[in-house]
Amino acid sequence: MGEQFQATEDEGNDSDSDAHEAMYDLNDQMVKRFMEGIAEKTETFLQCFVKDGKGCVDELLEAVGYKDLQDLRGLLGGITRRTRKLFNDPDAYIIGWQGDESDNSHNGYYFVMEGTRQALENYFK
């Protein structure tokens, strides 16, 4: 992952949204670079977002063979660290959460932006 990307107005973070200020929307080239050398579980996890750009916690846990939300958080942390390195942005991320952060009942879902979903779909074709 030697090459770092700089976001432009057409790609990268969605500067119009305060809630997702550092959430990046990856294009095909960025996804290809991001996927270089990733673990199989991470690849499987990201495939879950191809259909509609989101996944509920229980579905994501099942897809990667985890039983515990803490394991999933570890995988998400790895994705976030990789994203931050790729963009040289300490606040960058590509997977967001919609739901109650304090709720341990898994109500809610993780999501990616539409450009990232499309780029993942192209990558996994």
C-alpha positions as CSV (number, residue, x, y, z in Angstrom):
1,M,0.0,0.0,0.0
2,G,2.7,2.5,-0.9
3,E,0.5,4.8,-2.9
4,Q,-1.7,7.3,-1.0
5,F,-4.7,9.0,-2.5
6,Q,-5.8,12.5,-2.1
7,A,-9.6,13.0,-2.1
8,T,-11.1,15.4,-4.6
9,E,-14.5,16.9,-4.8
10,D,-15.6,14.0,-7.0
11,E,-14.2,11.2,-4.8
12,G,-13.3,10.7,-1.2
13,N,-15.0,12.3,1.7
14,D,-18.5,13.7,1.5
15,S,-17.8,17.3,2.6
16,D,-21.5,18.2,2.5
17,S,-22.4,16.0,5.5
18,D,-21.2,16.9,9.0
19,A,-22.2,13.4,10.3
20,H,-19.9,11.7,7.8
21,E,-17.2,14.3,7.4
22,A,-14.4,11.9,7.1
23,M,-16.3,9.0,5.5
24,Y,-14.7,8.2,2.2
25,D,-16.4,7.1,-1.0
26,L,-14.0,4.8,-2.8
27,N,-13.8,4.5,-6.6
28,D,-12.6,1.4,-8.5
29,Q,-8.9,2.3,-8.4
30,M,-9.0,3.0,-4.7
31,V,-10.8,-0.3,-3.9
32,K,-8.3,-2.2,-6.0
33,R,-5.5,-0.7,-4.0
34,F,-7.3,-1.1,-0.7
35,M,-7.8,-4.8,-1.4
36,E,-4.1,-5.6,-2.0
37,G,-3.0,-8.1,0.5
38,I,-6.1,-8.0,2.8
39,A,-7.1,-11.1,4.8
40,E,-9.8,-13.4,3.5
41,K,-12.2,-12.6,6.4
42,T,-11.9,-8.9,5.5
43,E,-12.6,-9.6,1.9
44,T,-15.6,-11.7,2.9
45,F,-16.8,-9.0,5.2
46,L,-16.6,-6.3,2.4
47,Q,-18.5,-8.6,0.0
48,C,-21.5,-8.3,2.3
49,F,-21.9,-4.6,1.2
50,V,-22.1,-5.3,-2.6
51,K,-25.9,-6.0,-2.7
52,D,-27.3,-2.8,-1.1
53,G,-24.4,-1.1,0.7
54,K,-25.4,-2.2,4.2
55,G,-25.4,-5.1,6.5
56,C,-26.9,-5.8,9.9
57,V,-24.6,-7.0,12.7
58,D,-26.0,-10.6,12.9
59,E,-25.6,-11.1,9.1
60,L,-22.0,-9.7,9.1
61,L,-21.1,-11.9,12.1
62,E,-22.4,-15.0,10.4
63,A,-20.6,-14.1,7.1
64,V,-17.2,-14.0,8.7
65,G,-17.8,-16.8,11.2
66,Y,-17.7,-14.6,14.3
67,K,-20.0,-15.0,17.3
68,D,-19.0,-11.9,19.2
69,L,-19.4,-8.3,18.3
70,Q,-16.0,-7.5,19.8
71,D,-14.4,-9.7,17.1
72,L,-16.3,-7.7,14.5
73,R,-15.1,-4.5,16.0
74,G,-11.5,-5.7,15.6
75,L,-12.1,-6.4,11.9
76,L,-13.6,-2.9,11.5
77,G,-10.6,-1.4,13.3
78,G,-8.3,-3.0,10.8
79,I,-10.4,-1.7,7.9
80,T,-10.3,1.8,9.4
81,R,-6.5,1.7,10.0
82,R,-6.0,0.6,6.4
83,T,-8.3,3.4,5.1
84,R,-6.5,6.1,7.2
85,K,-3.1,4.9,5.9
86,L,-4.4,4.8,2.3
87,F,-5.6,8.4,2.5
88,N,-3.1,9.7,5.0
89,D,-6.0,11.0,6.9
90,P,-6.3,10.2,10.7
91,D,-10.1,10.6,10.6
92,A,-10.8,8.6,7.4
93,Y,-13.2,5.6,7.4
94,I,-15.3,3.8,4.8
95,I,-17.8,1.9,7.0
96,G,-20.4,3.8,8.9
97,W,-22.9,2.8,11.6
98,Q,-26.6,3.6,11.6
99,G,-28.2,2.8,15.0
100,D,-27.8,3.2,18.7
101,E,-24.1,3.0,19.7
102,S,-25.0,2.2,23.3
103,D,-27.4,-0.6,22.4
104,N,-25.8,-4.1,22.7
105,S,-28.8,-5.7,21.0
106,H,-27.3,-5.2,17.6
107,N,-30.1,-2.9,16.4
108,G,-28.9,-1.0,13.4
109,Y,-26.6,-1.7,10.5
110,Y,-23.2,-0.9,9.1
111,F,-23.0,0.8,5.7
112,V,-20.7,2.1,2.9
113,M,-21.3,5.0,0.6
114,E,-22.8,4.2,-2.8
115,G,-19.6,4.8,-4.8
116,T,-17.8,2.4,-2.5
117,R,-20.6,-0.1,-2.9
118,Q,-20.3,0.1,-6.7
119,A,-16.5,-0.1,-6.7
120,L,-16.8,-3.2,-4.4
121,E,-19.3,-4.8,-6.8
122,N,-17.0,-4.2,-9.7
123,Y,-14.0,-5.6,-7.8
124,F,-15.9,-8.8,-6.9
125,K,-17.3,-9.5,-10.4
